[in-house]
Amino acid sequence: MNLKSYTLPVIIISQFACTSLWFAGNAIVDALIIKTGLGQELIGHVLSAVQFGFITGTFVFALLMIADRYSPSRVFMICAFLASLCNLCVLTEELSQSTLLVARFGTGFFLAGIYPVGMKIAADYYEKGLGKALGYLVGALVLGAAFPYVISGSPWGNNAEIVIKSTSVIAVFGGLLLWVLVPNGPYRKSSTQLQLSTGLRLFKNVKFRNAAFGYFGHMWELYAFWAFTPLAIQTFNALHDDQLSVSLYTGLIIALGGLSCVLGGYWSEKAGSTTVARSALFVSGIFCLLSPLLFQLPAVFFIAGWCFWGMAVTADSPQFSNLVAGAIPHELKGTGLTLVNSIGFAISIVSIQLLSYLSAGINASYLFLLLALGPLCGILSFPKKSH
């Protein structure tokens, strides 16, 4: 088989398999609440622990230039194994709050060697058409995020162990698959020296800075939207005395974002990444502002609105990554992508914790208005003329 014919599918499958670990804890949060004795605030804490671990990991990986100095496929595989082990720690017999949060932190830390490193591997293979390739790749991440919810909402998902063990097993499989079948790419240029000031130098690049700040606005909205979508569905059920399946509809809403990433990738081939990213930010920002009205609609329109929002909120992600990668030289792509991911996920913690704190005091139907700040700031980061 021609290497080029299976390289991207393997990266996509591996990315999907490994990023299924991301929301594994949130998909079984009801079981974790019972096990630890904590309340609904655990929703925000469990995901924020993963995000904080990811931030720490990406900071360390960027500082040490891991993805640019070492074989990214090997880094991906090792991190897949270690993230899976951390994920399994949630099944500890006597699970305390601290053990749970440390386990989720460790999972996030090693995901830093999976998500941005996967994008780095794609950039090493696709000098042209990277926007489309990243559309598939980020789409795989989105599907991976949805996967634990799909398992949880299925007949096999009543047992939390099934969710955790299945995500860990497929993550190990994904890491091995990529390591065996995807060697270093033809456009990879290794950095032989550690340059601790690289991050500061990158932000002096105007194109890099514009793309990065657009991504930061996107990240204010994305993970908070995902984390609190189950609460939105529960709130709708309470308001309308309905019985919408929280797990299945959450999985569907997140999964549709994977489709929009792919569609956005194809659109970027004609319109350019800047147009796609700006348009997605605008649409998702409108949904933020209209969110209180969605709760007043019949169930079919509520779910349809949330599904369209779920598509808009992700479509810009791969295009921002493409803009970031296109603004820097090959030997710094891994470091640049990892650094931007690190800061973006730090911002996501702020919005997640803010909504978690406010959810105890205000009606959940108004929570999502705060997410409009992200799309607004992201749109303002673009220069007047596209590049």
C-alpha positions as CSV (number, residue, x, y, z in Angstrom):
1,M,0.0,0.0,0.0
2,N,1.2,3.4,-0.9
3,L,2.3,5.3,2.2
4,K,0.4,8.4,1.3
5,S,-2.8,6.5,0.8
6,Y,-3.1,5.4,4.5
7,T,-1.1,8.0,6.4
8,L,-3.9,10.4,7.0
9,P,-6.5,7.7,7.9
10,V,-4.1,6.2,10.4
11,I,-3.4,9.6,12.0
12,I,-7.2,10.2,12.1
13,I,-8.0,6.8,13.7
14,S,-5.2,7.2,16.2
15,Q,-6.3,10.7,17.2
16,F,-9.9,9.6,17.6
17,A,-8.8,6.6,19.7
18,C,-6.5,8.5,22.1
19,T,-8.7,11.6,22.6
20,S,-11.6,9.4,23.7
21,L,-9.8,9.7,27.1
22,W,-10.6,13.4,27.3
23,F,-14.2,13.3,28.5
24,A,-14.2,9.7,29.9
25,G,-14.4,11.2,33.4
26,N,-17.3,13.5,32.6
27,A,-19.2,10.8,30.9
28,I,-19.4,8.9,34.2
29,V,-19.7,11.9,36.4
30,D,-22.9,10.7,38.1
31,A,-21.1,7.5,39.2
32,L,-18.1,9.6,40.4
33,I,-20.4,11.9,42.4
34,I,-21.8,8.8,44.2
35,K,-18.3,7.4,44.7
36,T,-16.7,10.5,46.0
37,G,-19.7,12.1,47.8
38,L,-19.3,15.4,45.9
39,G,-22.1,17.4,44.3
40,Q,-22.7,18.8,40.8
41,E,-19.6,21.0,41.1
42,L,-17.6,17.9,40.2
43,I,-18.6,18.4,36.5
44,G,-16.4,21.5,36.3
45,H,-13.6,20.1,38.5
46,V,-13.2,16.8,36.6
47,L,-12.8,18.5,33.2
48,S,-10.7,21.4,34.6
49,A,-8.3,18.8,36.1
50,V,-7.8,17.4,32.6
51,Q,-7.5,20.9,31.1
52,F,-4.9,21.9,33.8
53,G,-3.0,18.7,33.1
54,F,-3.0,19.4,29.4
55,I,-1.9,23.0,30.0
56,T,1.0,21.8,32.2
57,G,1.9,19.1,29.7
58,T,1.8,21.4,26.7
59,F,3.9,24.0,28.5
60,V,6.6,21.4,29.4
61,F,6.5,19.9,25.9
62,A,6.7,23.4,24.3
63,L,9.5,24.6,26.6
64,L,11.6,21.5,26.0
65,M,10.6,21.4,22.3
66,I,9.8,17.7,22.6
67,A,7.8,17.3,19.3
68,D,10.5,19.1,17.3
69,R,13.5,17.4,18.9
70,Y,12.3,13.8,19.0
71,S,10.3,11.5,16.7
72,P,6.7,12.7,17.1
73,S,5.3,9.2,16.4
74,R,7.2,7.8,19.3
75,V,6.2,10.7,21.6
76,F,2.5,10.0,20.6
77,M,2.7,6.3,21.4
78,I,4.4,6.7,24.8
79,C,1.9,9.4,25.8
80,A,-1.0,7.2,24.7
81,F,0.2,4.5,27.0
82,L,0.7,6.8,30.0
83,A,-2.6,8.6,29.5
84,S,-4.4,5.3,29.4
85,L,-2.8,4.2,32.7
86,C,-3.9,7.5,34.3
87,N,-7.4,7.0,33.0
88,L,-7.6,3.6,34.6
89,C,-6.7,5.1,38.0
90,V,-10.3,6.4,38.2
91,L,-11.4,2.8,38.9
92,T,-9.4,2.7,42.1
93,E,-11.5,1.0,44.8
94,E,-11.3,3.8,47.4
95,L,-11.5,6.8,45.2
96,S,-11.0,10.1,47.0
97,Q,-11.4,13.6,45.4
98,S,-7.7,14.1,45.4
99,T,-7.0,10.7,43.7
100,L,-9.7,11.4,41.1
101,L,-8.3,14.9,40.2
102,V,-4.7,13.7,40.1
103,A,-5.7,10.9,37.8
104,R,-7.6,13.3,35.5
105,F,-4.7,15.7,35.7
106,G,-2.3,13.0,34.6
107,T,-4.6,12.0,31.7
108,G,-4.6,15.7,30.5
109,F,-0.8,16.0,30.9
110,F,-0.1,13.1,28.5
111,L,-2.8,14.2,26.1
112,A,-0.4,17.0,25.4
113,G,1.7,14.5,23.6
114,I,-1.3,13.4,21.5
115,Y,-3.5,16.2,20.3
116,P,-0.9,18.9,19.3
117,V,1.7,16.2,18.4
118,G,-0.9,14.6,16.0
119,M,-1.3,18.0,14.3
120,K,2.5,18.3,14.1
121,I,2.7,14.9,12.4
122,A,0.0,16.0,9.9
123,A,2.0,19.2,9.2
124,D,5.1,17.0,8.5
125,Y,3.2,15.2,5.8
126,Y,1.0,18.0,4.2
127,E,2.8,21.1,3.1
128,K,-0.2,21.9,0.9
129,G,-3.8,21.1,1.8
130,L,-3.0,21.2,5.6
131,G,-6.3,23.0,6.3
132,K,-8.3,20.0,4.9
133,A,-6.0,17.5,6.7
134,L,-6.4,19.3,10.0
135,G,-10.2,19.4,9.4
136,Y,-10.2,15.6,9.5
137,L,-7.7,15.5,12.4
138,V,-9.6,17.9,14.7
139,G,-12.8,16.2,13.6
140,A,-11.3,13.0,14.9
141,L,-10.6,14.7,18.2
142,V,-14.2,15.9,18.5
143,L,-15.5,12.4,17.8
144,G,-13.1,11.1,20.4
145,A,-14.5,13.6,22.9
146,A,-18.1,12.4,22.1
147,F,-17.2,8.7,22.2
148,P,-17.4,8.2,26.1
149,Y,-20.9,9.9,26.1
150,V,-22.0,7.5,23.4
151,I,-20.8,4.5,25.3
152,S,-22.4,5.9,28.5
153,G,-25.7,6.4,26.8
154,S,-25.7,2.9,25.3
155,P,-27.0,-0.4,26.9
156,W,-23.3,-1.2,27.8
157,G,-22.8,2.2,29.5
158,N,-24.6,1.5,32.8
159,N,-21.3,0.3,34.3
160,A,-18.7,3.1,34.6
161,E,-15.9,0.5,34.3
162,I,-16.9,-0.3,30.7
163,V,-16.5,3.4,29.7
164,I,-13.1,3.7,31.4
165,K,-11.7,0.4,30.3
166,S,-12.9,0.7,26.7
167,T,-11.5,4.2,26.2
168,S,-8.1,3.1,27.7
169,V,-7.9,0.0,25.5
170,I,-8.6,1.9,22.2
171,A,-6.2,4.6,23.2
172,V,-3.4,2.1,23.6
173,F,-4.4,0.6,20.2
174,G,-4.3,4.1,18.6
175,G,-0.8,4.9,20.0
176,L,0.6,1.6,18.7
177,L,-1.1,2.0,15.3
178,L,0.4,5.4,14.7
179,W,3.9,4.4,15.9
180,V,4.0,1.3,13.6
181,L,2.5,2.8,10.4
182,V,3.4,6.5,10.4
183,P,7.2,7.3,10.4
184,N,8.6,10.8,10.4
185,G,7.1,12.9,7.6
186,P,8.9,14.1,4.5
187,Y,8.6,17.8,5.6
188,R,9.8,17.2,9.2
189,K,12.8,19.3,10.2
190,S,14.3,18.4,13.5
191,S,15.5,21.0,15.9
192,T,18.8,19.9,17.4
193,Q,19.1,22.7,20.0
194,L,16.9,23.6,22.9
195,Q,15.8,27.3,22.6
196,L,13.9,28.4,25.7
197,S,13.1,31.8,24.2
198,T,11.3,30.3,21.2
199,G,7.8,31.1,22.5
200,L,8.5,34.8,23.0
201,R,10.0,35.1,19.6
202,L,6.9,33.4,18.0
203,F,4.5,36.0,19.4
204,K,6.5,38.8,17.7
205,N,5.3,37.3,14.4
206,V,2.1,39.2,13.5
207,K,0.4,36.4,11.6
208,F,1.2,33.9,14.4
209,R,-0.1,36.4,17.0
210,N,-3.4,37.1,15.1
211,A,-4.1,33.4,14.6
212,A,-3.2,32.6,18.2
213,F,-5.5,35.3,19.7
214,G,-8.4,34.1,17.4
215,Y,-7.8,30.6,18.8
216,F,-7.9,31.9,22.3
217,G,-11.3,33.4,21.8
218,H,-12.5,30.1,20.3
219,M,-11.2,28.2,23.3
220,W,-13.1,30.4,25.8
221,E,-16.3,29.0,24.3
222,L,-15.6,25.5,23.1
223,Y,-14.8,23.3,26.2
224,A,-17.3,25.2,28.5
225,F,-20.0,24.6,25.8
226,W,-19.1,20.9,25.8
227,A,-18.8,20.5,29.5
228,F,-22.2,22.2,30.3
229,T,-24.2,20.7,27.4
230,P,-25.4,17.9,29.7
231,L,-26.6,20.5,32.2
232,A,-28.4,22.4,29.4
233,I,-30.3,19.2,28.5
234,Q,-31.1,18.4,32.1
235,T,-32.4,22.0,32.5
236,F,-34.5,21.6,29.4
237,N,-36.0,18.4,30.7
238,A,-36.8,20.0,34.0
239,L,-38.5,23.0,32.3
240,H,-40.6,21.0,30.0
241,D,-41.0,17.8,32.0
242,D,-39.3,15.9,29.2
243,Q,-37.1,12.8,29.1
244,L,-34.3,13.6,26.6
245,S,-31.4,11.3,27.0
246,V,-28.6,13.4,28.4
247,S,-25.7,11.1,27.4
248,L,-26.9,10.3,23.9
249,Y,-27.8,13.8,22.9
250,T,-24.6,15.2,24.4
251,G,-22.6,12.6,22.4
252,L,-24.5,13.5,19.2
253,I,-24.1,17.3,19.7
254,I,-20.3,16.9,20.2
255,A,-19.9,14.4,17.4
256,L,-21.6,16.7,14.9
257,G,-18.8,19.1,15.6
258,G,-16.4,16.5,14.0
259,L,-18.4,16.7,10.8
260,S,-18.2,20.5,10.7
261,C,-14.5,20.3,11.1
262,V,-14.2,18.2,8.0
263,L,-16.7,20.3,6.0
264,G,-14.8,23.4,7.1
265,G,-11.6,21.9,5.9
266,Y,-13.0,21.4,2.4
267,W,-14.5,24.9,2.5
268,S,-11.0,26.3,3.4
269,E,-9.6,24.9,0.2
270,K,-11.7,27.5,-1.7
271,A,-12.4,30.3,0.8
272,G,-9.3,30.2,2.9
273,S,-8.8,29.4,6.6
274,T,-9.4,33.0,7.7
275,T,-12.9,33.1,6.2
276,V,-13.9,29.8,7.6
277,A,-12.6,30.6,11.1
278,R,-14.2,34.1,11.2
279,S,-17.6,32.7,9.9
280,A,-17.7,30.0,12.5
281,L,-16.9,32.4,15.3
282,F,-19.7,34.7,14.1
283,V,-22.3,31.9,14.0
284,S,-21.4,30.4,17.3
285,G,-21.4,33.9,18.9
286,I,-25.0,34.4,17.7
287,F,-26.0,31.1,19.3
288,C,-24.4,32.2,22.6
289,L,-26.6,35.3,22.5
290,L,-29.7,33.4,21.5
291,S,-29.2,30.5,24.0
292,P,-31.8,31.6,26.6
293,L,-34.4,31.5,23.8
294,L,-33.5,27.9,22.8
295,F,-34.7,26.6,26.2
296,Q,-38.2,28.0,25.4
297,L,-38.6,26.0,22.2
298,P,-40.1,22.5,21.7
299,A,-37.6,19.7,22.2
300,V,-37.0,19.1,18.5
301,F,-36.0,22.7,17.9
302,F,-34.0,22.9,21.1
303,I,-31.9,19.8,20.1
304,A,-31.6,21.1,16.5
305,G,-30.3,24.5,17.7
306,W,-27.8,22.9,20.1
307,C,-26.7,20.6,17.2
308,F,-26.1,23.5,14.9
309,W,-24.3,25.3,17.7
310,G,-22.2,22.2,18.3
311,M,-21.1,22.3,14.6
312,A,-20.3,26.1,14.6
313,V,-18.3,26.0,17.8
314,T,-15.8,23.5,16.4
315,A,-15.5,24.3,12.7
316,D,-12.9,27.1,13.3
317,S,-10.5,25.0,15.4
318,P,-8.6,23.2,12.6
319,Q,-8.4,26.4,10.6
320,F,-6.8,28.3,13.5
321,S,-4.3,25.5,13.8
322,N,-3.6,25.8,10.0
323,L,-3.1,29.5,10.4
324,V,-0.7,29.0,13.3
325,A,1.2,26.3,11.5
326,G,1.4,28.4,8.3
327,A,2.9,31.4,10.1
328,I,6.0,29.6,11.4
329,P,9.0,27.6,10.0
330,H,8.9,23.8,9.8
331,E,11.4,23.3,12.6
332,L,9.2,25.2,15.1
333,K,5.7,23.9,14.1
334,G,5.5,21.4,16.9
335,T,6.5,24.0,19.5
336,G,4.2,26.7,18.1
337,L,1.1,24.5,17.9
338,T,1.8,23.1,21.4
339,L,2.4,26.6,22.9
340,V,-0.9,28.0,21.4
341,N,-2.7,24.9,22.7
342,S,-1.3,25.4,26.2
343,I,-2.5,29.0,26.4
344,G,-5.8,28.2,24.8
345,F,-6.6,25.4,27.3
346,A,-5.6,27.7,30.2
347,I,-8.3,30.1,29.0
348,S,-10.8,27.2,28.8
349,I,-10.3,26.5,32.5
350,V,-11.3,30.1,33.4
351,S,-14.6,29.8,31.4
352,I,-15.4,26.3,32.7
353,Q,-14.8,27.3,36.4
354,L,-16.7,30.6,35.9
355,L,-19.8,28.7,34.6
356,S,-19.3,26.0,37.3
357,Y,-19.3,28.7,40.0
358,L,-22.3,30.7,38.5
359,S,-24.4,27.5,37.9
360,A,-25.1,27.4,41.6
361,G,-26.6,30.8,41.7
362,I,-28.2,31.6,38.4
363,N,-30.7,29.9,36.0
364,A,-28.7,27.5,33.8
365,S,-30.5,28.8,30.7
366,Y,-28.6,32.1,31.1
367,L,-25.2,30.6,31.7
368,F,-24.2,30.3,28.0
369,L,-24.5,34.1,27.4
370,L,-21.1,34.5,29.0
371,L,-19.5,32.4,26.3
372,A,-20.2,35.1,23.7
373,L,-17.1,36.9,25.0
374,G,-14.9,34.3,23.2
375,P,-16.3,34.7,19.7
376,L,-16.3,38.5,20.1
377,C,-12.6,38.6,21.1
378,G,-11.7,36.1,18.4
379,I,-13.3,38.1,15.6
380,L,-11.7,41.3,16.8
381,S,-8.3,39.5,16.7
382,F,-8.4,39.2,12.9
383,P,-6.8,41.9,10.8
384,K,-9.1,44.0,8.5
385,K,-7.5,42.3,5.5
386,S,-7.4,38.5,5.4
387,H,-4.1,36.8,5.0
